[in-house]
Amino acid sequence: MHSYVLRANALLTFAVTILALMCAMATLSDNFNSPSPASQVQVLNIYRFQKKRDGNEEVSLTLNISANLQSLFTWNTKQVFVFLAAEYETPKNALNQISLWDGIIPSKEDAKFWIQTTNKYNFVDQGSNLQNKDFNLTLHWHVMPKTGKMFADKISMTGFRFPETYR
């Protein structure tokens, strides 16, 4: 007969094979989910728009952020990392992105939210490029699953403009 070591090895190999097969099936089942998140962002006030001594421009905003990201959650979702970025172009760069706010959503119940906030991180542009310039606000999210690959997407909102003069 086989020894106890060989029997334990066979049992462990079988268990790991079943676990790998279950993880693969879990990952594949997420491919059938077609999320439809919704978001709306309003700029309530640009209460600081100034040129600093070093020549850079600084902006402070008051924002209303509302989102329904519940469709991103499946049984395989651990959490969702979400952040709001201001995006604009300058003569030097075709795309500038500045993170204004972020958060971690741990559950489906928390994925429908409305907050009024100021930008959490400094909004500083290197140079004098923002006066009377259009910009977009984009809500990005990264879905972190329990097993499988991470998924990321975004919603862009257009129609925002910086003031013509400093405040």
Backbone as JSON, one array per atom type, in Angstrom:
{
  "sequence": "MHSYVLRANALLTFAVTILALMCAMATLSDNFNSPSPASQVQVLNIYRFQKKRDGNEEVSLTLNISANLQSLFTWNTKQVFVFLAAEYETPKNALNQISLWDGIIPSKEDAKFWIQTTNKYNFVDQGSNLQNKDFNLTLHWHVMPKTGKMFADKISMTGFRFPETYR",
  "N": [[0.82, -1.19, 0.0], [0.18, 2.38, -0.21], [2.14, 4.89, 1.4], [1.51, 7.02, 4.31], [2.45, 9.58, 3.78], [2.46, 9.75, 0.96], [-0.29, 9.51, 0.51], [-1.23, 11.84, 1.8], [0.02, 13.76, 0.2], [-1.27, 13.29, -2.27], [-3.9, 13.97, -1.55], [-3.58, 16.7, -0.84], [-2.69, 17.77, -3.32], [-4.97, 17.29, -4.88], [-6.82, 18.94, -3.51], [-5.71, 21.52, -3.9], [-5.89, 21.68, -6.67], [-8.69, 21.66, -7.04], [-9.3, 24.07, -5.69], [-7.95, 25.95, -7.33], [-9.43, 25.6, -9.68], [-11.95, 26.49, -8.81], [-11.37, 29.2, -8.29], [-10.77, 30.06, -10.89], [-13.27, 29.7, -12.12], [-14.76, 31.56, -10.65], [-13.55, 33.94, -11.45], [-14.17, 33.93, -14.18], [-16.95, 34.08, -14.04], [-17.4, 36.73, -13.35], [-17.06, 38.05, -15.74], [-19.5, 38.08, -16.98], [-20.95, 40.06, -15.83], [-22.34, 43.17, -16.41], [-21.76, 46.22, -15.62], [-23.49, 49.29, -14.8], [-22.76, 52.06, -13.88], [-23.54, 55.28, -12.43], [-22.99, 58.8, -12.32], [-22.73, 62.13, -11.03], [-21.37, 65.33, -10.99], [-21.0, 68.47, -9.53], [-19.68, 71.73, -9.68], [-19.72, 73.8, -7.14], [-18.52, 76.11, -6.18], [-15.72, 78.08, -6.96], [-13.56, 78.94, -4.86], [-11.0, 79.77, -4.36], [-8.65, 80.96, -6.49], [-5.69, 81.46, -7.53], [-2.49, 82.96, -8.27], [0.56, 81.75, -7.34], [3.64, 82.68, -5.6], [5.76, 81.33, -6.8], [5.02, 81.15, -9.42], [3.21, 79.21, -10.12], [-0.22, 78.11, -10.41], [-2.96, 77.96, -8.13], [-5.88, 76.22, -7.16], [-8.96, 76.06, -5.45], [-11.81, 74.21, -4.83], [-15.36, 73.82, -4.28], [-17.32, 71.01, -4.19], [-20.11, 69.03, -5.31], [-20.64, 65.72, -5.16], [-22.19, 63.03, -6.49], [-23.04, 59.63, -6.73], [-23.88, 56.43, -8.07], [-22.72, 53.47, -7.66], [-23.4, 50.87, -7.29], [-23.87, 48.79, -9.09], [-21.38, 47.85, -9.72], [-20.66, 46.04, -7.85], [-20.36, 42.64, -7.21], [-20.72, 39.22, -6.15], [-18.07, 38.62, -6.02], [-16.65, 40.9, -5.5], [-14.39, 42.7, -3.6], [-13.75, 45.34, -2.72], [-14.14, 48.79, -3.8], [-12.13, 51.21, -5.2], [-12.34, 54.63, -5.55], [-11.92, 57.7, -7.31], [-11.89, 61.24, -7.91], [-10.92, 63.23, -10.58], [-9.49, 66.19, -11.95], [-9.22, 67.11, -15.29], [-7.33, 68.47, -17.89], [-5.88, 70.27, -20.67], [-2.67, 71.55, -21.57], [-0.24, 73.75, -23.16], [2.2, 72.36, -22.88], [1.51, 69.71, -22.15], [-0.65, 67.17, -23.31], [-2.53, 65.94, -21.74], [-3.4, 66.63, -18.5], [-3.77, 65.5, -15.26], [-5.29, 65.84, -12.16], [-5.75, 64.7, -9.01], [-8.57, 65.17, -7.06], [-10.27, 64.24, -5.05], [-10.77, 61.23, -3.15], [-11.78, 57.84, -2.3], [-12.57, 54.79, -0.52], [-14.77, 52.23, -1.17], [-16.36, 49.95, 0.67], [-18.56, 48.2, 0.54], [-21.63, 47.15, -1.09], [-23.82, 48.55, -0.13], [-22.71, 50.98, 0.61], [-22.11, 52.08, -1.79], [-23.75, 53.86, -3.04], [-23.87, 57.18, -2.96], [-23.77, 60.62, -1.77], [-21.99, 63.5, -1.54], [-20.83, 66.63, -0.25], [-18.06, 68.5, -0.69], [-14.77, 69.95, -0.29], [-11.87, 70.17, -2.45], [-9.79, 67.47, -1.7], [-7.11, 67.16, -2.06], [-4.31, 69.24, -2.96], [-4.78, 71.44, -5.66], [-2.79, 72.25, -7.96], [-1.3, 73.9, -10.63], [1.47, 73.73, -12.75], [2.72, 76.51, -13.8], [1.16, 79.16, -15.71], [-1.54, 78.44, -16.79], [-4.28, 78.13, -16.56], [-6.29, 80.13, -16.6], [-9.47, 81.0, -17.72], [-9.8, 78.53, -18.97], [-11.09, 75.47, -20.26], [-12.12, 72.53, -18.48], [-12.39, 69.07, -17.53], [-14.19, 66.95, -15.3], [-13.52, 63.87, -13.98], [-14.7, 60.8, -12.89], [-13.09, 58.15, -11.62], [-12.79, 54.6, -11.19], [-11.67, 51.65, -9.52], [-12.16, 48.33, -9.43], [-11.71, 45.98, -7.03], [-11.31, 42.66, -6.91], [-12.15, 39.63, -5.06], [-10.95, 37.39, -6.06], [-9.09, 37.05, -9.06], [-8.59, 39.35, -11.85], [-8.02, 42.92, -11.53], [-10.35, 45.51, -12.26], [-10.9, 48.48, -14.09], [-12.45, 51.66, -14.74], [-14.14, 54.64, -15.98], [-16.05, 57.73, -15.7], [-16.59, 60.59, -17.53], [-17.2, 64.04, -17.09], [-18.1, 66.94, -18.7], [-17.8, 70.48, -19.54], [-16.93, 72.41, -17.73], [-15.3, 75.39, -16.55], [-12.47, 77.4, -15.85], [-12.15, 80.49, -13.98], [-11.78, 83.81, -15.48], [-10.24, 85.67, -14.18], [-8.01, 86.02, -11.35], [-8.8, 85.07, -7.95]],
  "CA": [[0.0, 0.0, 0.0], [0.88, 3.65, -0.2], [2.43, 5.41, 2.74], [0.7, 8.18, 4.71], [3.0, 10.77, 3.12], [1.95, 9.74, -0.41], [-1.73, 9.78, 0.58], [-1.37, 13.27, 2.13], [0.43, 14.49, -1.0], [-2.36, 13.16, -3.25], [-5.03, 14.75, -1.05], [-3.22, 18.12, -0.96], [-2.69, 18.1, -4.75], [-6.38, 17.33, -5.3], [-7.44, 20.13, -2.9], [-5.19, 22.71, -4.57], [-6.46, 21.68, -8.02], [-10.09, 22.09, -6.91], [-9.28, 25.49, -5.33], [-7.59, 26.7, -8.53], [-10.57, 25.52, -10.59], [-12.99, 27.37, -8.27], [-10.93, 30.59, -8.52], [-10.92, 30.33, -12.33], [-14.71, 29.84, -12.39], [-15.18, 32.83, -10.06], [-13.06, 35.0, -12.32], [-14.95, 33.89, -15.42], [-18.33, 34.51, -13.79], [-17.43, 38.2, -13.33], [-17.11, 38.55, -17.11], [-20.9, 38.2, -17.4], [-21.52, 41.24, -15.19], [-22.2, 44.4, -17.2], [-22.15, 47.29, -14.71], [-23.97, 50.55, -15.36], [-22.67, 53.08, -12.83], [-23.96, 56.64, -12.77], [-22.35, 59.81, -11.47], [-22.97, 63.54, -11.34], [-20.51, 66.21, -10.19], [-21.25, 69.9, -9.72], [-18.75, 72.66, -9.04], [-20.54, 74.8, -6.47], [-17.81, 77.37, -6.0], [-14.26, 78.14, -7.04], [-13.38, 80.0, -3.87], [-9.64, 80.29, -4.42], [-7.99, 80.79, -7.78], [-4.64, 82.45, -7.37], [-1.14, 82.69, -8.75], [1.49, 81.73, -6.21], [4.9, 83.39, -5.84], [6.64, 80.54, -7.68], [4.48, 81.18, -10.78], [2.19, 78.19, -10.29], [-1.58, 78.49, -10.06], [-3.61, 77.08, -7.17], [-7.33, 76.28, -7.24], [-9.73, 75.35, -4.44], [-13.18, 74.05, -5.3], [-16.38, 73.14, -3.5], [-17.93, 70.07, -5.13], [-21.16, 68.08, -4.99], [-20.36, 64.47, -5.86], [-23.19, 61.98, -6.25], [-22.75, 58.47, -7.58], [-24.48, 55.13, -7.78], [-21.78, 52.48, -8.16], [-23.82, 49.58, -6.77], [-23.8, 47.75, -10.12], [-20.01, 47.35, -9.78], [-20.48, 45.0, -6.84], [-20.86, 41.28, -7.39], [-20.31, 38.4, -5.01], [-16.61, 38.51, -6.06], [-16.04, 42.21, -5.29], [-13.91, 42.95, -2.23], [-13.95, 46.76, -2.48], [-13.95, 49.65, -4.97], [-11.4, 52.47, -4.96], [-12.9, 55.64, -6.44], [-11.33, 59.02, -7.16], [-12.32, 62.29, -8.84], [-9.75, 63.94, -11.12], [-9.67, 67.28, -12.91], [-8.4, 66.84, -16.47], [-7.26, 69.6, -18.81], [-4.66, 70.24, -21.48], [-1.84, 72.75, -21.6], [0.69, 73.68, -24.3], [3.25, 71.37, -22.64], [0.98, 68.36, -22.0], [-1.97, 66.95, -23.89], [-3.44, 65.56, -20.66], [-3.0, 66.86, -17.11], [-4.75, 64.96, -14.33], [-5.03, 66.17, -10.77], [-6.72, 64.05, -8.14], [-9.21, 66.12, -6.15], [-10.93, 63.53, -3.95], [-10.79, 59.77, -3.32], [-12.38, 57.08, -1.22], [-12.68, 53.35, -0.67], [-16.14, 51.77, -0.93], [-16.18, 48.56, 1.1], [-19.73, 47.34, 0.35], [-22.65, 47.61, -2.04], [-24.68, 49.53, 0.55], [-22.01, 52.27, 0.64], [-21.76, 52.46, -3.16], [-24.64, 54.94, -3.49], [-23.52, 58.24, -2.02], [-23.81, 62.03, -2.14], [-21.2, 64.28, -0.59], [-20.42, 67.98, -0.59], [-16.71, 68.55, -0.15], [-13.75, 70.72, -1.0], [-10.88, 69.22, -2.94], [-9.03, 66.84, -0.63], [-5.69, 67.33, -2.4], [-4.01, 70.53, -3.58], [-4.94, 71.56, -7.11], [-1.74, 73.19, -8.35], [-0.82, 73.76, -12.0], [2.81, 74.27, -12.94], [2.67, 77.54, -14.83], [-0.05, 80.01, -15.74], [-2.26, 77.86, -17.92], [-5.66, 77.79, -16.24], [-7.26, 81.2, -16.74], [-10.49, 80.87, -18.77], [-9.57, 77.25, -19.66], [-12.05, 74.39, -20.02], [-11.6, 71.32, -17.85], [-13.34, 67.99, -17.29], [-14.1, 66.22, -14.04], [-13.67, 62.45, -14.32], [-14.77, 59.89, -11.77], [-12.41, 56.89, -11.94], [-12.93, 53.57, -10.18], [-10.92, 50.39, -9.65], [-12.85, 47.25, -8.72], [-10.75, 45.0, -6.5], [-12.06, 41.43, -6.64], [-11.59, 38.67, -4.1], [-10.05, 36.59, -6.89], [-9.12, 37.49, -10.45], [-7.9, 40.6, -12.17], [-8.64, 44.18, -11.16], [-11.05, 46.16, -13.36], [-10.95, 49.94, -13.92], [-13.19, 52.4, -15.74], [-14.35, 56.03, -15.57], [-17.11, 58.55, -16.3], [-16.13, 61.98, -17.67], [-18.2, 65.1, -17.15], [-17.51, 68.11, -19.36], [-18.53, 71.73, -19.42], [-16.45, 73.23, -16.63], [-14.34, 76.4, -17.0], [-11.83, 78.21, -14.83], [-12.45, 81.92, -14.13], [-10.86, 84.63, -16.29], [-9.37, 86.44, -13.3], [-7.67, 85.39, -10.07], [-9.67, 85.46, -6.82]],
  "C": [[0.87, 1.25, 0.0], [1.08, 4.13, 1.24], [1.52, 6.61, 3.04], [1.17, 9.46, 4.03], [2.49, 10.85, 1.69], [0.46, 10.03, -0.44], [-1.99, 11.26, 0.88], [-1.01, 14.14, 0.93], [-0.67, 14.45, -2.05], [-3.56, 14.0, -2.83], [-4.77, 16.25, -1.19], [-3.23, 18.56, -2.43], [-4.12, 18.21, -5.28], [-7.06, 18.59, -4.78], [-6.99, 21.41, -3.59], [-5.75, 22.8, -5.99], [-7.91, 22.15, -7.99], [-10.15, 23.58, -6.58], [-8.94, 26.36, -6.54], [-8.73, 26.72, -9.53], [-11.69, 26.43, -10.12], [-12.63, 28.84, -8.47], [-11.09, 30.97, -9.99], [-12.39, 30.51, -12.68], [-15.24, 31.15, -11.81], [-14.77, 34.0, -10.93], [-13.88, 35.06, -13.61], [-16.38, 34.36, -15.2], [-18.45, 36.03, -13.73], [-17.49, 38.79, -14.73], [-18.53, 38.73, -17.62], [-21.59, 39.4, -16.78], [-21.28, 42.46, -16.08], [-22.69, 45.57, -16.34], [-22.62, 48.54, -15.46], [-23.95, 51.63, -14.28], [-23.1, 54.45, -13.34], [-23.31, 57.61, -11.8], [-22.7, 61.21, -11.97], [-22.08, 64.37, -10.42], [-20.85, 67.64, -10.55], [-20.14, 70.68, -9.01], [-19.61, 73.77, -8.46], [-19.86, 76.15, -6.41], [-16.32, 77.14, -6.25], [-13.88, 79.28, -6.11], [-11.95, 80.48, -3.76], [-9.06, 79.94, -5.79], [-6.91, 81.87, -7.83], [-3.33, 81.99, -7.98], [-0.2, 82.8, -7.56], [2.8, 82.44, -6.59], [5.82, 82.66, -6.8], [6.13, 80.47, -9.12], [3.42, 80.13, -11.05], [0.82, 78.72, -9.88], [-2.17, 77.46, -9.1], [-5.11, 77.32, -7.21], [-7.92, 75.49, -6.08], [-11.19, 75.38, -4.84], [-14.08, 73.49, -4.21], [-17.19, 72.32, -4.49], [-19.11, 69.33, -4.5], [-20.87, 66.84, -5.82], [-21.46, 63.48, -5.5], [-22.92, 60.85, -7.23], [-23.54, 57.27, -7.1], [-23.6, 54.09, -8.44], [-22.15, 51.07, -7.7], [-23.71, 48.46, -7.81], [-22.38, 47.2, -10.29], [-19.78, 46.18, -8.83], [-21.14, 43.7, -7.26], [-20.43, 40.49, -6.16], [-18.79, 38.28, -4.92], [-15.91, 39.84, -5.78], [-15.66, 42.38, -3.82], [-14.18, 44.4, -1.85], [-13.74, 47.51, -3.79], [-13.22, 50.9, -4.52], [-11.9, 53.46, -5.99], [-12.19, 56.97, -6.21], [-11.83, 59.95, -8.25], [-11.09, 63.08, -9.26], [-10.21, 65.08, -12.02], [-8.71, 67.01, -14.06], [-8.48, 68.04, -17.41], [-5.98, 69.48, -19.62], [-3.97, 71.6, -21.43], [-0.93, 72.66, -22.81], [1.79, 72.62, -24.13], [2.73, 69.94, -22.68], [-0.42, 68.25, -22.58], [-2.99, 66.57, -22.82], [-2.77, 65.8, -19.31], [-4.12, 66.31, -16.24], [-4.34, 65.3, -12.9], [-6.13, 65.55, -9.94], [-7.25, 65.07, -7.13], [-9.79, 65.46, -4.9], [-10.83, 62.04, -4.21], [-11.45, 59.12, -2.13], [-12.38, 55.6, -1.55], [-14.1, 52.96, -0.29], [-16.07, 50.29, -0.57], [-17.37, 47.63, 0.81], [-20.71, 47.97, -0.63], [-23.55, 48.67, -1.42], [-24.04, 50.92, 0.56], [-21.75, 52.83, -0.76], [-22.72, 53.49, -3.76], [-24.46, 56.07, -2.5], [-23.68, 59.61, -2.65], [-23.0, 62.75, -1.09], [-20.96, 65.69, -1.14], [-19.08, 68.18, 0.09], [-15.87, 69.58, -0.9], [-12.72, 69.72, -1.51], [-9.97, 68.78, -1.79], [-7.53, 67.06, -0.82], [-5.5, 68.67, -3.11], [-4.14, 70.44, -5.09], [-3.98, 72.66, -7.54], [-1.31, 72.87, -9.77], [0.54, 74.41, -12.11], [2.8, 75.23, -14.11], [1.39, 78.34, -14.71], [-0.9, 79.58, -16.92], [-3.76, 77.75, -17.72], [-6.69, 78.88, -16.48], [-8.14, 80.98, -17.97], [-10.33, 79.57, -19.58], [-10.65, 76.26, -19.28], [-11.36, 73.22, -19.33], [-12.74, 70.32, -17.66], [-13.13, 67.45, -15.88], [-14.42, 64.77, -14.36], [-13.65, 61.62, -13.04], [-14.2, 58.54, -12.22], [-12.73, 55.88, -10.83], [-12.13, 52.34, -10.56], [-11.64, 49.36, -8.79], [-11.82, 46.21, -8.32], [-11.5, 43.73, -6.13], [-11.4, 40.59, -5.55], [-10.62, 37.74, -4.81], [-10.19, 37.05, -8.33], [-8.45, 38.82, -10.64], [-8.72, 41.83, -11.77], [-9.21, 44.83, -12.41], [-11.12, 47.65, -13.07], [-11.75, 50.57, -15.05], [-13.41, 53.82, -15.21], [-15.57, 56.61, -16.26], [-16.58, 59.97, -16.34], [-17.31, 62.92, -17.77], [-17.54, 66.37, -17.66], [-18.3, 69.37, -19.04], [-18.1, 72.61, -18.27], [-15.38, 74.2, -17.16], [-13.78, 77.16, -15.8], [-12.17, 79.67, -15.04], [-11.4, 82.64, -14.98], [-9.85, 85.36, -15.41], [-9.1, 85.67, -12.01], [-8.56, 85.92, -8.97], [-8.9, 85.31, -5.53]]
}
